[in-house]
Amino acid sequence: MSTYREIIGKKIKKVSSDPSSGFDGEMWYNSTTGTLRGLAVIEAWSSASPMITGREFGSSGIGTQAANIVASGYDYGPGARVTNTEEYNGSGWTSITAISEGKFLAGGAGSVTAGLVFGGTSPPYTGNTEEYNGSSWAEQTNMTTARSVYCGAGGPSGQTAGLAAGGYNGTNSNATEEYNGSSWTNGGNLGTARRAGTAFGTQTAASYVTGYITAPVNTVEDYNGTSWTTGTSTNVSKSSDASSSMSQTSAVVFGGNGPGTGVTTNESWDGTSWAVAPTLATGRAGLNGAGTGTAAIAASGFTTPPDASPAITEEFNSTTNIITAAAWASGAVYPASLEGVRGAGIQTAAVAAGGETAPGPMVTTTNEYDGTSWTGSGALPAARGNGAAFGTEAAGVYATGYNSSNQPTVYNYNGSAWTASPGTVNTARRALSGSGTSTAGIIWGGYTTTGVNNAEEWNGSAMSNGGTLNTARYNPGGFGTQTATLAVCGNTPPPNADTAASEEYNGASWTSGNNNLHALRMGAIGAGTQTDGIVFGGYDGSSPVGYTTGYDGTAWSTRPAMGTARNNHGSTQSSPSVNALAIAGGPYTTAVEEYTTTTETSNIENFTTS
């Protein structure tokens, strides 16, 4: 019998405490607990940030789990073929340059900086081929045979070595075509014509898995760059499924139709055999897949019934780490149902004050949150709502706001009581935002008798005018510090339209942000820094929303939505890396939610000997 050292190349160490990290297969003897311990592999799907536009049969196979593109597809809601293209960065989705042709059932291959999309149903069936260079799409030579392809192969080099097989153009196709970076040539035909299967691997080592002939099948064919041969069948017959895309010897195949519609089934392939793997949380077909056999992504698709194109994203990981996805979770309810409450601090040490009851009046109420429960504290000197708050639980500031009229006063909080500051704001207003510390804060935007572009800086005792916003707005969101602030969304003056525009402040002037929110809204609230922030909630012109959108200093991308849609709510000003808090808000709710970012911890388990 081989020993652990002979197999792994290392001996089992004796330690008094578990290491903070390790590598696959590492084991040790913990002398304190008297146990043999090690890092165990865990496989699971976890929820991730939703797509901006849900769709079915978008292009699959472009990129990895942490850097993925989905182009085109069919949005069941309006019943339309879309050109929308989105990129996933491992945290969320952001809109990028649209592909030129609205279609679905197209194939995909390559990477986020060298992508390839080909074929599809426009209608009619198309052989149109486009390359993506990281910023724009360019038309290339069409496929020899126009058809819906749905799946493609080629791995990360797919833009210069792509592969298309099977499909449909009135009848099932067995045609195979190879792409060399400029044109398509015919390859060896599939043994059996079929459509709506999934493929993974490279141009010279690929597999076509499952699909539809006259019914869903579980057959597999393998390609060596010249011809197809029969491979090992999957355990489940299905079609319109998806898979990881990178390798022929390590893959997962998930979702699809049959047995049933919109199934959750998932199988893993190790190059030799198929094994049942953890199932998707949401069954769906026509979904988009990419990645590897140990790190895959499943995006959107359609559920039946009811027919819909949910924007759901899930990530599959086979790793020695326990991955907890970013999410909002319910916190202790706020003591009162209020709109216009304002907050400061961090998720485990927050203060919230003021607000408006339904149908009024404004209140002086102050409450502190320790991450578990709310406790009443010293009241504001005067009732107030819809002002700006910033700072910490022990050193907070509440500036301006509304009570019968816009108020000029500034209040300071010392952890137990509020006092009026001798300094006042230069422009009394409501429906504004603020951020920073009790000695270096900033407020911007707001409403007097119209939306304003004023910004004012706080030095701990007085306000002074700062640079003016380029776009006047009220009920904006934002976050940051006095010298690195980001303002976004809100409602602009006549014609009173919601905006998605963002601006960055450097301590002297505002400049237009690099990217705007994907959805127009006002009354959203933000938390974080100029290079690591989120904006959540708001009002989109018809109803409150639960959207959450993150900013990395360059671009906005989606994040998990709140459980309770709301607008004009309170928030901490913490960075999402130390977590954020959504407090009460409209339409008059006591709901509180806590946001946590994605975390990974080592999956250390006890082992037994025999």
N, C-alpha and C positions, 0 to 999 in steps of 0.2 A: 504494500500500500504506500502511495506517495505521501510525503509530509507536506504541510502547509508551506514550509520554506522551499521545498523542491518545486512546488507548483507556482508560487507567487514570487519567489526569489528573495523574500524577507522573512525574518523570524518574528514570532509573536513577542511584542515588548511587554514588560511589566511596568505599569504606571500607577500612580496614586490617584490620578484624576483623568477624566476623559479629555482628549485633545479637542481644541476648538474647531478643527477641520482635519480632513484627511483625504484619502483617495480611494477609489473603488477597490474593494477586496481587502483593505487594511483591517487588521484585527489587533487587539491588545488585551492584556489581563489587568483588570482594575483591582489592585490589592486592597483598596479601601472597601469596596463592595463585595469583593470575592467573586466577581463575575467575568466571564469571557465576553468581550464586547467588540463591536465592529460597525462599519457603515453598511447598511442594508439598502438595496435598490428598491425604490418605490415607483410604481407606474400609475399615472392618473391623468384625467382631463381636469382642467380648471377653467373657470370663467375668466374672460378677458374683456377688454374694452370693445364696445360694439362698433360696427362700421357706421359711417355717416349715412350711406344709402344702402339699405338691404336689397339684395338681388339674388337671382338664381341663375345658374349656368354662366357665371362670369368666367374669365380666363383663369385656369388653375395652373399651378406649377411654377410660378415665377418667384424665386427667392427662397428664403429660409423662414423659420419661425419668427426670428427677430428682425427680419428685413424682407418684407413681402409686398407684392403688388397684385391687386385685382383690377382688371380693366373690363369694361363693357358688362353685359349681362341683361337680365330681364327683371324689371321691378314690377311685381305682381300688383302692387297697390294701384298705380295709375294704369297698369297694363301697357307698359312701354319698354322698348329696348333703349338702353342707356349708353351714353359715352363716358359717364363718370368713371374716373380712375382714382383709386385710393392706395396709399402706401402705409404699411404698418411698420412701426419702429421698435416693436417689442413692448411698448406701453399703450399706444393708441393709434388710430387711423387719422390721416390727414388727406385732404384733397390735393391732387397733383394734376398736371396737364391732362386734359381729357383725350382719349383716343379718338381718331377722326370718324370712326364708323360705329353707329349704334347697332349692336348685334348681340347674340347670345350663342352658347354652345361653341365658343371659340377655344382653341388650344393655346397653351402658354408654355414658355420655357425661359431659362436664363436667370438673371439677377435684377436687382432694383436699379442698377446702373447700366445694365446691358440686357434688356428684356426683349422678348419676342412673343407676338400674338398673331395667330393665323387661323384662317377658316372661320366657320360659324354660319349662323342663319341671320340674314339681315332684314327682311327677305330680299331676293331669293337666297339660295345657298351661295356662299362666297368663298373665294380662295384668297381674299385680300390678306396681305401680310404687312405687319408694321413692326419696326424696331424702336425701342426706347433707350435713350442714352443717359437717363438720370434727370433730364429736364424736358425733353420734347420727343414727339413721335415722328417717324419718317416712313413714308410708303416704300415698300420693297417689291420685288418681283412676286407676282401671285403664285399660289400653289398650282400644280398641274391639274388637279381635280378639285373643283369647288365643292365644298361639303361642310356639314357641321362636324366638328372634330371632338370638342369638349375636353379631351385629354391630350396632353402633349408630353414629350420627354426630351431629354437633352441635358438635364442637370444644370449646374451653374454655367456651363459653356454652351447652353442651348442657343444663344444668339448666333454663334458661328457653327454649331453642330446640333441642329434641332431635328426632331423626329415627330412625324405625324402618322398615325395609323388608324384604320377603321373609319367609322363615322356613318353619315347618312346624307343622301341627296335625292331622295325619292325611293331608294332601296338601300339596304345595308351595304357598306363598302368593305372590301378587304385590302384597299390600296394603302401602300406605305410610301411616304416621301421623306427624303432627307434634305436638310437645309444646310448650306455651307457658308452662310454669311451674306450671300448675294442672290442665290437662286435655289430652286428646288429640283431634285432629280428623283426618279422612281427607284424605290428599293424593293426588296422581296415582299411579296404579298402575304398577308395574314393567312393562316390555314383556314380560318372560318370568318366570313364576313360578319361584322357585328358593329353595334353602335353603343354609345352611352356607357362604356367601360371606363377604367382609369389606368394610367400608365405611369411608370417611374423608371429612373435610370438614365443612361446616356445613349448617344446615338449608336454606339457599338455594343452596348450591354443594357438592354431595356426589357421590361416585362409589360405586357398588356393583360390586365386582370379584370375578370368578371365582364359585365356588359349585357346587352339585349340582342337576342337573335329572333326568336318568336316568343320568348319569355326570358326573364332574367336567368343568367347562367353563372357558374362558379369556375369556368374553365380559364386557364392561364396559358399564354404563349410567350416564349422568350426569344429575343432578337439578338443576334451576334454581329450586326452590321451588314449582314448579307441575307440571312434567311431566318424564318421563324420556326421554332420547334415547340412541341407540347411541353408545358411546365407543370408544376404541382398545383392541383386545384385548390381553391380556397374552401373553407368549411361551409360558407354561406353563399348561396346564389343571389345575386342582386345586380342592379344597374343604377346609373346616375349617382354613383358613389364617388368618393375622392380619396386621395392618398398623399403621403409624403412624396417628394419628387426627386430627391438627390441621387439615390443609390439603388441598384438592382439587388443588392445583397442585404439590405437592412431597410425595412419599410413598414408602414402601417396603412391599412385600408379601412375607411370608416364611412358611416352614413349610407344613404342610398335608398332605393326602392326594392322590396322583396327580400324576405317575407314581410308583407305589409308595406305601408308607405311611410316615408320619412323615418327610417329605422335608426337605432342607436348603435347597431353592431359595429365592432372594431376587431380587426385581426392584425397580428404582427407577423412579419416575415424575417427570418434570420439568414436567408440564403439557402436554407435546406427544407424548412417546414413552416407551416402556418400554425399559429396558436391564438386562442381566444384572448383578447386583451381588454382592458377597461373600456366600458362603453361611453359614448357621448352622453352628456346630460340632456341634450335636446335632439330628438330624432329629426332628421331632415335629409332631403335629397337635393341634387343639383347644387351642392355646396362646393366651395373653393378650398383646395388643399395645397399644402406645400411643406417643405422642411425635410427632416430626416426621420429615420425610424425611432429615434429617441427624443426628438424635439420637433413636433409637427404642429401645424395650425389648421383649424377648420373654421371657415368664415361664411356667414350668411347661408344661402340655400332656401328651400321652401318646405313648409310643413303642410301635411294633408291629413285629415281636414283640420281646421279650415285652411284653404289655400291662402298663403301669406308668404312674404319675403322678409323674414325677421333679420335684423342686423347682427344677430348673435355671433360672437367669436369665442372659440374655446382653444386652449393650448394643451397638447399632450406632451408629457415629459416622462422619461424613464431615467431616473437619476438617484443619487444617494442623498439628495437634498429634499426636504419637505418644502414645497413651494406653496405659499399662501398668497393668492391673487389679491390685487388691489380691490377694495370694495368699501361701500358704505354700510354701516350697521347701526341699528337703533341704539340710541343712548337714553338716559333718564329723561322723561318728558319735562318740558319747561313748566314752571309753576303757573304760568298764565298764558292764555291764547292771545298772541299779539302779532301785529304787523309792525314793521319799522323799528324793531328792537335792534340794538347795536352791541357788538361784542369786541373784546380784545383778549390777548393772551395766547395760550396754547391749549391743546385739547384736554390736558389733565390739570390745567390751572387757568381757568377762563373767568372773565367777568362779563355780564350782559346787563344792559341798563336801558330804561325808557321803553318806548313803543306806544302803540295805539290799540285800544280794545275795540271790539265791534259793538256798536257803530261809533265808538269814541267813549271817553276822551283819551288824551295822552296820559301817561303814568310816570311816576317817579321811581318805580320799582327797580331794585338792583339785586341780582343773584350771582353767586359764584359757583363754579363747577369744578370738581376735583377729579373728573374722569368717571365718577360713579354716581354722584348725586348732586342736586342743587341745594344751596343754602342761602337764605335771605341775608342781605347786607345793607349797608347804609344807603338811604335813598338819595336820588339826585336832588339838589336844592330846589329845582322846579321841574314840573312835568315837561317831557320832551320826547320827540320821536323823529325818525328819519334824518338823524344827524350823521356825524362821522365819528367813529371811535378807533383808537389805535393805542399801542403800548402793551403793557403786561397786566396781569391780575394785581400786582402790587404797585404798579405805577402806570395807571391808565389815563387817557384823555378822552373827553367827550366834547366835540366842537359843534357849534351852531345847531341847527335842527328846527323843528316846528312845534309851536303850541299857540294856536289862534293866528300867529304870524311867525315869520322867520325870526329866529333869535340870534343875537350877536355873541352871546356868552360862551366861554370856554370853562369846563369843569375838569379838575384834577382829582384822581382817585389814588389813595395811599394804601389800598388793601383792605380798608374797612369803611372809609367815609369819603364823600365827595366834597370839595370846596371850590368856590368860584375863584377863577384866576383873575388877576387885574388886567391881563391881556384879553382882548376880544378879537373876533374875526373882522376883516375889512369889508367883506361882503356877506351879510347875513343871507342864508339860503337853506334849503332842505334838499333831500334826495341827492346826496353827494357821496363820495367815497373818501377814505383816508387810510393812511398806513404810516409805519415808522415807529419811533419810540417816543417816550414822554418828553424827551429833550431835543428830538430831531424828527419831527413828524411833518406830514404834508396832507393837505386836503385838496380835492379838485372836482371840477364840474359842479352840478347842482341846479336848483331851480329857484329863481326869484319871482319874476312874472313870466319868465321864459327860461329855456336852458342857457347856461352860461359856460364860458371857457376859462373862468378864473381858477388859478391854483395859488394856494397860500402855504408858506412854510412856518412851522412852529419850532421855537428854540427853547421851550420850557417855560417861557413867561410871556411871549408876545408872538403875534402873527405878522409876517411880512409877505408882500406879494411876490410870487414866483413867476416862472414863465407861463404863458397862456397856452392852453390846449389848441391844437389846430382845428379840432372839431368840437364846438360847444355841444354839451350833452348833459342830461340829468338821468338819475338812476343808473349810473355806470357801475361796472365791476372793476376790480383792480387789486393790486398787491405790490409789495416791495418796500423800499426804504426811501428816505428823503432824497437821496442822490441817485437812486436806481428804482424808479417806479414804473409800473405798467398800468395804463388805463385802457379799458376795452368796453365795447357795447354801449348800451344806453339809448336814450331817445333824444333825437336832435330837434332843434327849434323848427318852426313852421318850414316845411309842411308836416312836422311832427312825425318823423319816421324812425323806426328802430334801426340801429346800425350794428354792424359787426366789426367796424374799424377799431384797430388798436393803435396806441401811441406809447412811446417810451420816453421817460424823463431822466436826464443825466445830472440834475441838480441846478440846471440853468435854463434848458429849453426842451421842448417836446418834439420828437420826430416820429413820423409814421412807422408803425411796427412792420416787421418783415412779412407778417401773415395775419389774416383776419380770422375771427371765429367762423365756423362753418354754418352757424345759424343766427339769424337776427334775433335780438332779444334786449329787454331792459329789465332792471330790477334784479340782476344777477349779483352775486357777492363773490369776492375772491380771497385767496390766501396764498402766501408763499413769497418767493423772491422773483426778481425780474428774469432770472434764468431757470427757475424751477417753481412754477405756480399753477394754480387751478382756478377756474371760474365755474360756479355751479348754481343751478336754478335759474330763475328769471321768468319773464312773461314774454311770449312770442307774438303777441297781438291778438290772440284768441283765448289763451289759457296759460296758467302757470306750467312750467316744465321742470323736469328733474335732470336735464342734461348736465354733464360735467365735461369740461374741456381743459386740457393741460397745455402749458407753454414751456418750452425748453430754452428760450432765448432766441430762437430762430423761427419756429413754426408751432402752430396749434394742432393738437391731435386729440381724439376722443379718449374719455376715461369712463369707468363704470358710472351709470346714472344713479341718482338718489332714489330711495324707495318712496319718498313723498315729494311730489312736485310742489314747488313753492317759489315765491318771489318776495322781494323786500324783507329779507330775513337777516338774522345776525350771523356773525362768523368770528372765528379767531383770525389773527393775522399771521399765524404760524406757517412755515414752509410745509408742504405736503410730506417732506421727508420726516418731519416730526409730528405729522398728522394735523388735519383740519376738523372743524366743527361747524355744523349748520344748525342754527337756533331759531325755532318758531318760524314766523313769517306768514305771508298770505297764501291762501285765503284763511286767515286767523286759525293757526294751528299751534298746538303745543309740541309737535313732533321735533325731536332732536336726533341728528344723525352724526356719526363719527366716521371719518375717512381714514383709511390706512393704506399705505402703498404696498406693493408687492414685497414680500420678504422670503428669504431662503434660509433654512437652518438644517444642519446635518441630521440625517436620519440614523441615529445611533440606537442599536438594539442589542439585547443580550442573546448570546448563542449558547447552545448546549453541545456537549461532546458525546460520542457514542463509540 
